[in-house]
């Protein structure tokens, strides 16, 4: 029995909660000290990606008098000694925002800096590439408005908020008694959003007859782990990187002596010790907890003269505005106009001032794996004064609320223990520019008697009903995460515990986290040598959970382990839990007898896998189901009979009109006829299951396990052939329909400049001629219409019959849609001397050998020409008469790197020593 899939050790330990995040392209980022480690769960022993955190130059926010350094608001800054960079918060965007359509990684460090990174898909290295500096953009914004201290039409609210936040800045303020206390064990019915003075003039975002039910779960407070009653006293030694001047007796200098608190490299210490002319002493404050005491601003260096003299409260306010604590990405939303539709999201950054800055990021207009694309900087669309103290946690969710105007929900947690939920109109957020107004309204505020800081928040909207919102609040905890459509809540704590809770009718019931799984790999349970949890994250398919733990160095081998193993990331199976979702009783009837799993375990595993596959039938969800495929592969090795039963139940649901067509004795032509009635997403799922599970090379089964039936393999092979043929016919029909639509636009005099340009039309025509007897009648009709275009066809598409070899310039004849062989440099060339060439799976033309091409990790196909997003989102098949009409095709949609036969995200092929994502 194995409950763990695998474990990966880290060379540095996390220091803050929520230190792990799982991306929608199946990559895991772990904030481990001065590094952010990126793991591929499918290859934990393989290469890794990393982000090396380096100290940045402080922002020049002003100069204060030396005596002001002892003001209460500046004491935390003056005493700060964080010289080494450390990751504090990490968050993944949804896929599609990187130039290669991958995910962007937002990292917040302890010095308050926030930066965005992408994978090095064209640099061929393991260190990720910085694409944007959010902190620098935020500093530029505040510098242009003088940090909101000047009178102006848009600075009044921000200035008042800054004045309020100067009280006890740099530390957690005293908890004030709330006017109204709301417990977490109740459901709150919230009417119209409250209007507060912090939001200014906010439009009404909800209809009067709508309500928002906030299902607040009871607190899951965990005990805090202490190392002992005694603490090591700090030695009265000097801090490396800081400059001190001693008197003649060897005693440290008094307050009248010259010294600097600003961390600096050793090479710069000599220049900083120069004595300047006597004069009034001031302190040059460069931001983020770093100050430098100097004398005589009238005769000091050029940087000091350019900085203005400010008060201690002004500096504390400015430093708090620029000191970021937490980052979180919103779900992807769309905006439509008369010409096109574009997708975007918002990055929320919480700071010590209580503000949440909102940054809008658009998806790229096109994707590439060859050129280092220079993306546009994120745009600041607003600054929300959410709290009066540090913003410690943020969570996003989207809710339609039964209205035509969907809402974005934002939950913010504070170090004073308060939690607020905000709602914003997507249409209003899309129109925000210049950070002049924020269309967010406060809809709920949760306060308790507990003074513990809010360390994590998880906000989730169940599928049914959508007018309810589930909010989980963690205090001094490692992390929280809702799963399985709000049926389950996972939590971890500093006492090294991880727990699972079933949520039903506003009640929580704890169940075991570890589940049995017939995994043949050896797994190591490192929980016995770990001392605390720093976060958890769910896999995209929600059958596995990743937990990051710090390791107790006293329990490790001091020579071989303690030096290189500071933390561990455990991947734990959770698919065998009874999570409250509907169960499929047919699985229970056919469950085999096993010494590893009980009948109930088989029932729970089967029901959870079917639920996860059903979730992926939604075309808006990315096909990243690695954990589902890994679970099915494990059952194939140990329990093939159970796998056949489970997959037969699933495939029967794909053909509800004729379930008998998937039986072993059914004729193959009946399956081929039924494929035309299956949606594109279901065909993609069928191809993935066939290639990665059912038709994968058979490994040796575990001892005593039953072997699968060979007739079953023939069935799945026939299903794969029929499915791929249906997909190819739809692809050809879509391309022909696009040519006809561009032709009609040309005849009408309309512009076709921004529409998708079809290529490989001649090769598709040749393929149709080779398969004319079995081709769909609609394909023959579309080809006849293309023949009528005549000589004008070159102006609406790429139509080139002749192809030549890129190596020897020999002609290449079309014989297969996937591969090609040149005829050789002369007629007598032997077959072994001819060049084997690859054809594009989307256009059937020869792939370029000089430029990199997209690669599918599932079917192994090469893609040279990307298809528009319309092909993957069409409701009707292009082979239908209604689906091939000009009105149903939107050729202005962006081309997306998805495989037309598998539907997964395409990648660039990289060497084996570099990390790449594994969506399946």
Order of alpha helices (4+ residues) and beta strands (2+ residues): beta-beta-beta-beta-beta-beta-alpha-beta-beta-beta-beta-alpha-alpha-beta-beta-alpha-beta-beta-alpha-alpha-beta-beta-beta-beta-beta-beta-beta-beta-alpha-beta-beta-beta-beta-beta-beta-beta-beta-beta-beta-alpha-alpha-alpha-alpha-alpha-alpha-alpha-alpha-alpha-beta-beta-beta-beta-beta-beta-beta-alpha-beta-beta
